[in-house]
Amino acid sequence: MDKVDSGLIKKNMSTIVADSLYQQLVSSFQELDTQEPSHLTTLRQEAFERFQQEGFPTVKNEEWKYTNIHPLINATYALSPSINPDAADVNKANIPGLDAHRIVLINGQYVLAFSSLEEEIGLVVKSINEAHTEANFEKHYAQHADKSDNVMVQLNTALNTAGVYLSVAKGKVISKPIHIVHVAMGGEAFFAQTRNLIVVEPHAEVEIIESYVTMDGTAHNVHNKVTEIVVEEHAKVQHYYLQVADATSHYMMHTEVYQAQHSLYNNYNCNLPGASFVRHNINVRLDAEQVESHLYGINLTADKQLVDNHTIVDHMKPHCESYEWYKNIPQDESTAVFNGKIFVREDAQKTNAFQQNNNMLIGDKSAVYTKPQLEIFADDVKCSHGCTMGQFDDDALFYLRARGIGEEAARVLLVHAFAFDVTSRFSNEKVRQYIEHLVEKGLEKSK
C-alpha cells in the first residue's frame, strides 16, 4: 500500500470475504483504525449511519430510475488494492500540445513521483489524508457535498481512503493549467473511494483538467468519487472532466461546487466511448450575489455504455447568472441520461438562468432519457429551459455524399456541427481540439 494511506487503514481490506459489497463495507467500517482528529472520526461514524439507514440507491428512487447500480454492488471487491506505480503509463492521458502542471492519482492515491508541480508559490497540493491541519481543509471538508441527498456521498465520507487536497492562495493566478490524471489499475477487481477538496481563495484563478484513464489489463473496477470545490469571492475556475477510461471501469461521481460573491465557475464535462458505467452528479450552489456559472456537456457513448449526468444549479441569492448546455450522442446500444434541475429560491430575484439539452441518437438501439426541470420561487427572473430529440439526419448525409464527401467524413462533419455549440465554448483550445479528435475516433469505432 502506498505510504500516504499506511496510517489510515491498518487492515488489508482486500482480504475481507463477504456475500456482497455492502457486507464488505460494514465489516471494513467496523475494523477501521484511523490516525486522524476525533471530529473526523465522528464525521465518518455519522455518515456511515446515514448510509446504513438508506442503503444503496435502487431504481425505485426517482433520481436513479434509469441507472441500476446493483449489478455493480452484488459482488465482492478488494477495498484497498495495492498499486504498482512503475506499471502505470500516465502518458495515456496526454493532451497534444498542452503545457500543464500534472497531478497523478492511482486508484485515488496521490503519487508524487509522477506529479510535476514545479515552483508555484501559493499553490498547496497534498494527499487528502495529510491535509487535516490545513485551514481550508478544516473549514470546508464535508461541509458542502454532505448536505446533498446523494447517499453515495455519505458512503464516501465514511470510508474514503485516498484523494487530493488542492488550495490556491488569495490573489494567486496559476501560471498554467493543472492536469489531474486519475489512473485505474490492478489485477483483481476493486472498489475505490476517493475524496478531493479544491479551495480557490478570493481573487485567485486556476484551470483544472481532470482525465480518467485505465491501464491495460486492469480488472473490473468501481469508483465512488466525491469532489468539493469552493470558489471564493472574485475567484475564477475553469474545470474540465475528460472521461476516456476503458470498459472495465465504472464511476459514481459527485461534484459539489460552492460559490461566493462575484465568482465564476465553468464546468466542461466530456464522456467518450470507454467506461461502461458513468453516473455523475454535479451540483452548483450560487450562495451570494453577482455569481456566474456555466455548465457544458458533451457525451458520445457507444457499445452498451451508460452515461448518466444529473445536475443541480441552485440560485440562492439575487443578481446571479447560470448557463447550461448538454448534448448527448448515443450510438450502438448505449444509453445517455440527462436530469438537470434549476432552482430559483424566493430571495433570488433578478436571476438569469438558461438550460438546454439536445440529443442525437445514432443507431436504432441507442436510448436517451432526459428530464430538464425548472423550479422558480421568485417573480422577477429571466429563465428558460428546453430539450430536443432527434436521429441522425439521413437527408443531410445524402446531401454531403452527393457533393463528393465520403460517408465516414460526412458523419463526422454532421456530428461536429451538432456538438459545435458546446465545444466552441471551451476556454482551452488544446482541450477543444483533443475532444473533437476523440469524438471523430469514437464515431469511426462504432461504424
Residue pairs with C-beta under 8 A, 6 or more apart in sequence:
1 12
1 80
1 82
1 83
2 83
2 85
2 106
2 109
2 111
4 109
4 110
4 127
4 129
4 130
4 162
5 80
5 109
5 129
5 161
5 162
7 34
7 35
7 129
8 34
8 35
8 36
8 129
8 161
9 28
9 32
9 33
9 34
9 80
9 161
10 33
11 28
11 31
11 33
12 80
13 24
13 28
13 31
13 78
13 79
13 80
14 78
14 79
14 80
14 81
14 82
14 188
14 190
16 24
16 27
16 28
16 76
16 79
17 76
18 24
18 27
18 76
19 76
20 73
20 74
20 75
20 76
21 72
21 73
21 74
21 75
21 76
21 77
21 191
22 55
22 56
22 73
24 76
24 77
24 79
24 191
25 79
25 155
25 159
26 52
28 79
28 159
29 44
29 48
29 158
29 159
32 44
32 159
34 40
34 41
34 44
36 129
36 132
37 132
40 132
40 141
43 142
43 157
44 157
44 158
44 159
45 158
47 142
47 146
47 154
47 155
47 157
47 158
48 154
48 155
48 158
48 159
50 151
50 154
51 151
51 154
51 155
51 158
54 151
54 154
55 151
56 69
56 70
56 73
56 151
57 63
57 64
57 69
57 151
57 152
58 64
58 68
58 70
59 65
59 66
59 67
59 68
63 149
63 310
63 339
65 369
66 308
66 335
66 337
66 369
67 279
67 306
67 308
67 337
69 252
69 277
69 279
72 222
72 250
72 277
73 222
75 189
75 220
76 189
77 189
77 190
77 191
77 222
78 186
78 188
78 189
78 190
78 191
79 159
79 161
79 190
79 191
80 161
81 107
81 186
81 188
81 190
81 192
82 186
83 106
83 107
83 109
83 111
83 185
83 186
84 185
85 106
85 111
85 113
85 114
87 185
87 215
88 104
88 106
88 111
88 114
88 183
88 185
88 215
89 215
89 216
90 102
90 104
90 114
90 181
90 183
90 213
92 213
92 215
93 179
93 181
93 183
93 211
93 213
93 242
93 244
95 179
95 209
95 211
95 242
95 430
95 431
95 434
96 430
96 433
96 434
97 430
97 433
98 177
98 179
98 209
98 428
98 430
98 431
98 434
99 176
99 177
100 176
100 177
100 178
100 179
100 209
101 116
101 117
101 118
101 120
101 174
101 176
101 177
101 178
101 179
102 114
102 115
102 116
102 117
102 178
102 179
102 180
102 181
103 110
103 115
103 117
103 125
103 164
103 166
103 178
103 179
103 180
103 181
104 110
104 111
104 114
104 115
104 180
104 181
104 183
105 111
105 162
105 163
105 164
105 180
105 181
105 182
105 183
105 194
106 183
106 185
107 162
107 183
107 184
107 185
107 186
107 190
107 192
107 194
107 221
108 160
108 161
108 162
108 163
108 182
108 192
108 193
108 194
108 223
108 225
109 127
109 162
110 125
110 126
110 127
110 128
110 162
110 163
110 164
114 181
115 125
117 123
117 125
120 172
120 174
120 175
121 169
121 172
122 168
122 169
122 171
122 172
122 204
123 166
123 167
123 168
123 169
123 172
123 174
124 134
124 165
124 166
124 167
124 169
125 164
125 165
125 166
126 134
126 164
126 165
127 162
127 163
127 164
127 165
128 160
128 162
128 163
128 164
128 165
128 195
128 196
128 197
129 161
129 162
129 163
130 165
131 137
131 165
131 197
132 138
134 165
134 167
136 167
136 197
136 199
136 201
136 230
137 165
137 197
140 197
140 199
140 228
140 230
140 258
141 197
141 228
142 157
142 228
143 228
144 228
144 230
144 256
144 258
144 285
145 153
145 157
145 226
145 227
145 228
145 254
145 256
145 283
146 153
146 154
146 157
148 254
148 256
148 281
148 283
150 254
150 281
152 224
152 226
152 252
152 254
153 226
153 254
153 256
155 193
155 224
156 193
156 194
156 195
156 224
156 225
156 226
156 254
157 195
157 226
159 193
160 193
160 194
160 195
160 226
161 192
161 193
162 192
162 193
162 194
162 195
163 194
163 195
163 196
163 197
164 180
164 196
164 197
165 196
165 197
166 178
166 196
166 197
166 198
166 199
166 208
167 198
167 199
167 200
167 201
168 174
168 199
168 200
168 201
168 204
168 205
168 206
168 235
169 201
169 204
170 201
170 202
170 203
170 204
170 232
171 201
171 202
171 203
171 204
172 201
172 204
172 205
173 204
173 205
173 206
174 204
174 205
174 206
174 207
176 207
177 207
177 208
177 209
177 238
177 428
178 206
178 207
178 208
178 209
179 209
179 210
179 211
180 208
180 209
180 210
180 211
181 210
181 211
181 213
182 194
182 210
182 211
182 212
182 213
182 225
183 213
183 214
183 215
184 192
184 212
184 213
184 214
184 215
184 218
184 221
184 223
184 245
184 246
184 248
184 249
185 214
185 215
185 218
186 218
186 219
186 221
187 217
187 218
187 219
188 219
189 219
189 220
189 221
190 219
190 221
190 222
191 221
191 222
191 223
191 224
192 221
192 222
192 223
192 224
193 223
193 224
193 225
194 223
194 224
194 225
194 226
195 225
195 226
195 227
196 225
196 226
196 227
196 228
197 227
197 228
198 208
198 227
198 228
198 229
198 230
199 229
199 230
199 232
200 206
200 229
200 230
200 231
200 232
200 235
200 236
200 237
201 232
201 235
202 232
202 233
202 234
202 235
202 260
203 233
203 234
203 235
204 232
204 235
204 236
205 235
205 236
205 237
206 236
206 237
206 238
207 237
207 238
207 239
207 240
207 427
207 428
208 237
208 238
208 239
208 240
209 240
209 242
209 428
209 431
210 239
210 240
210 241
210 242
211 242
211 244
212 241
212 242
212 243
212 244
212 245
212 249
212 251
212 275
213 244
213 245
213 246
214 221
214 245
214 246
214 248
214 249
214 274
214 275
216 246
218 246
218 248
218 249
219 248
220 248
220 250
221 248
221 249
221 250
222 250
222 251
222 252
223 249
223 250
223 251
223 252
223 253
224 252
225 251
225 252
225 253
225 254
226 253
226 254
226 255
226 256
227 253
227 254
227 255
227 256
228 256
228 258
229 237
229 239
229 255
229 256
229 257
229 258
229 265
230 258
230 260
231 237
231 257
231 258
231 259
231 260
231 263
231 264
231 265
232 260
232 263
233 260
233 261
233 262
233 263
233 288
234 261
234 262
234 263
235 260
235 263
235 264
236 263
236 264
236 265
237 263
237 264
237 265
237 266
238 266
238 268
238 427
238 428
239 265
239 266
239 267
239 268
240 267
240 268
240 269
240 270
240 426
240 428
240 431
241 255
241 267
241 268
241 269
241 270
241 271
241 280
242 270
242 272
242 431
242 434
242 435
243 251
243 270
243 271
243 272
243 274
243 275
243 278
243 307
244 272
244 274
244 438
245 251
245 274
245 275
246 274
246 275
247 274
247 275
247 276
247 303
247 305
248 276
249 274
249 275
249 276
250 275
250 276
250 277
250 278
251 275
251 277
251 278
251 279
251 280
252 279
253 278
253 279
253 280
253 281
254 280
254 281
254 283
255 267
255 280
255 281
255 282
255 283
256 283
256 285
257 265
257 267
257 282
257 283
257 284
257 285
257 293
258 285
258 287
259 265
259 284
259 285
259 286
259 287
259 288
259 291
259 293
260 287
260 288
260 291
261 288
261 289
261 290
261 291
262 288
262 290
262 291
263 288
263 291
263 292
264 291
264 292
264 293
265 284
265 292
265 293
265 294
266 293
266 294
266 295
266 296
266 427
267 282
267 284
267 293
267 294
267 295
267 296
268 296
268 297
268 425
268 426
268 431
269 280
269 282
269 295
269 296
269 297
269 298
269 299
269 309
269 326
270 297
270 298
270 299
270 435
270 438
271 278
271 297
271 298
271 299
271 300
271 301
271 307
271 309
272 300
272 435
272 438
272 439
272 442
273 300
273 301
273 302
273 303
273 305
273 331
273 442
273 445
273 446
274 305
275 305
276 304
276 305
276 306
277 305
277 306
278 305
278 306
278 307
278 308
279 308
279 310
280 307
280 308
280 309
280 310
281 310
281 311
281 312
282 295
282 309
282 310
282 311
282 312
283 311
283 312
283 314
284 293
284 295
284 311
284 312
284 313
284 314
284 322
285 314
285 316
286 293
286 313
286 314
286 315
286 316
286 317
286 320
286 322
286 348
287 316
287 317
288 317
289 317
289 318
289 319
289 320
290 319
290 320
291 317
291 320
291 321
292 320
292 321
292 322
293 313
293 320
293 321
293 322
293 323
294 322
294 323
294 324
294 425
295 311
295 313
295 322
295 323
295 324
295 325
295 326
296 324
296 325
296 326
296 422
296 425
296 426
297 309
297 325
297 326
297 327
297 328
297 338
297 422
298 326
298 327
298 329
298 419
298 422
298 423
298 435
298 439
299 307
299 309
299 326
299 327
299 328
299 329
299 330
299 336
300 329
300 331
300 415
300 438
300 439
300 442
300 443
301 307
301 328
301 329
301 330
301 331
301 334
301 335
301 336
301 366
302 331
302 332
302 334
302 442
302 445
302 446
303 332
303 333
303 334
303 446
304 332
304 333
304 334
305 334
305 335
306 334
306 335
306 336
306 337
307 328
307 334
307 335
307 336
307 337
308 336
308 337
308 339
309 326
309 337
309 338
309 339
309 340
310 337
310 339
310 340
311 324
311 326
311 338
311 339
311 340
311 341
312 340
312 341
312 342
312 343
313 322
313 324
313 340
313 341
313 342
313 343
313 353
313 355
314 343
314 345
315 322
315 342
315 343
315 344
315 345
315 348
315 351
315 353
316 345
316 347
316 348
317 345
317 347
317 348
318 347
318 348
318 349
318 350
318 351
318 378
319 349
319 350
319 351
320 348
320 351
320 352
321 351
321 352
321 353
322 342
322 352
322 353
322 354
322 355
323 353
323 354
324 340
324 342
324 354
324 355
324 356
325 354
325 355
325 356
325 357
325 358
325 421
325 422
325 425
326 338
326 340
326 356
326 357
326 358
326 422
327 357
327 358
327 359
327 360
327 418
327 419
327 421
327 422
328 336
328 338
328 357
328 358
328 359
328 360
328 368
328 370
329 336
329 359
329 360
329 362
329 415
329 418
329 419
329 439
330 336
330 359
330 361
330 362
330 363
330 366
330 367
330 368
331 362
331 363
331 366
331 442
331 443
331 446
332 363
332 365
332 366
332 446
333 363
333 365
333 366
334 366
334 367
335 366
335 367
335 368
335 369
336 359
336 366
336 367
336 368
336 369
337 368
337 369
337 370
338 357
338 359
338 368
338 369
338 370
338 371
338 372
339 370
339 371
339 373
340 355
340 357
340 371
340 372
340 373
340 385
341 373
341 374
341 375
342 353
342 355
342 373
342 374
342 375
342 383
342 385
343 375
343 377
344 351
344 353
344 374
344 375
344 376
344 377
344 378
344 381
344 383
345 377
345 378
346 377
346 378
347 378
348 377
348 378
348 381
349 378
349 379
349 380
349 381
350 380
350 381
351 378
351 381
351 382
351 383
352 381
352 382
352 383
353 374
353 381
353 382
353 383
353 384
354 383
354 384
354 385
355 372
355 374
355 384
355 385
355 386
356 372
356 385
356 386
356 387
357 370
357 372
357 386
357 387
357 388
358 387
358 388
358 418
358 421
359 368
359 370
359 387
359 388
359 389
359 390
360 390
360 391
360 392
360 415
360 418
361 367
361 368
361 389
361 390
361 391
361 392
362 391
362 392
362 415
362 446
363 446
368 389
370 387
370 389
372 385
372 386
372 387
373 385
374 383
374 384
374 385
376 383
392 411
392 414
393 414
396 414
397 407
397 410
397 411
397 414
400 409
400 410
400 413
400 414
401 407
401 410
405 413
408 443
408 444
408 447
411 443
411 447
412 439
412 440
412 443
412 444
415 439
415 443
416 436
416 439
416 440
419 436
419 439
423 432
423 435
423 436
424 432
426 432
426 435
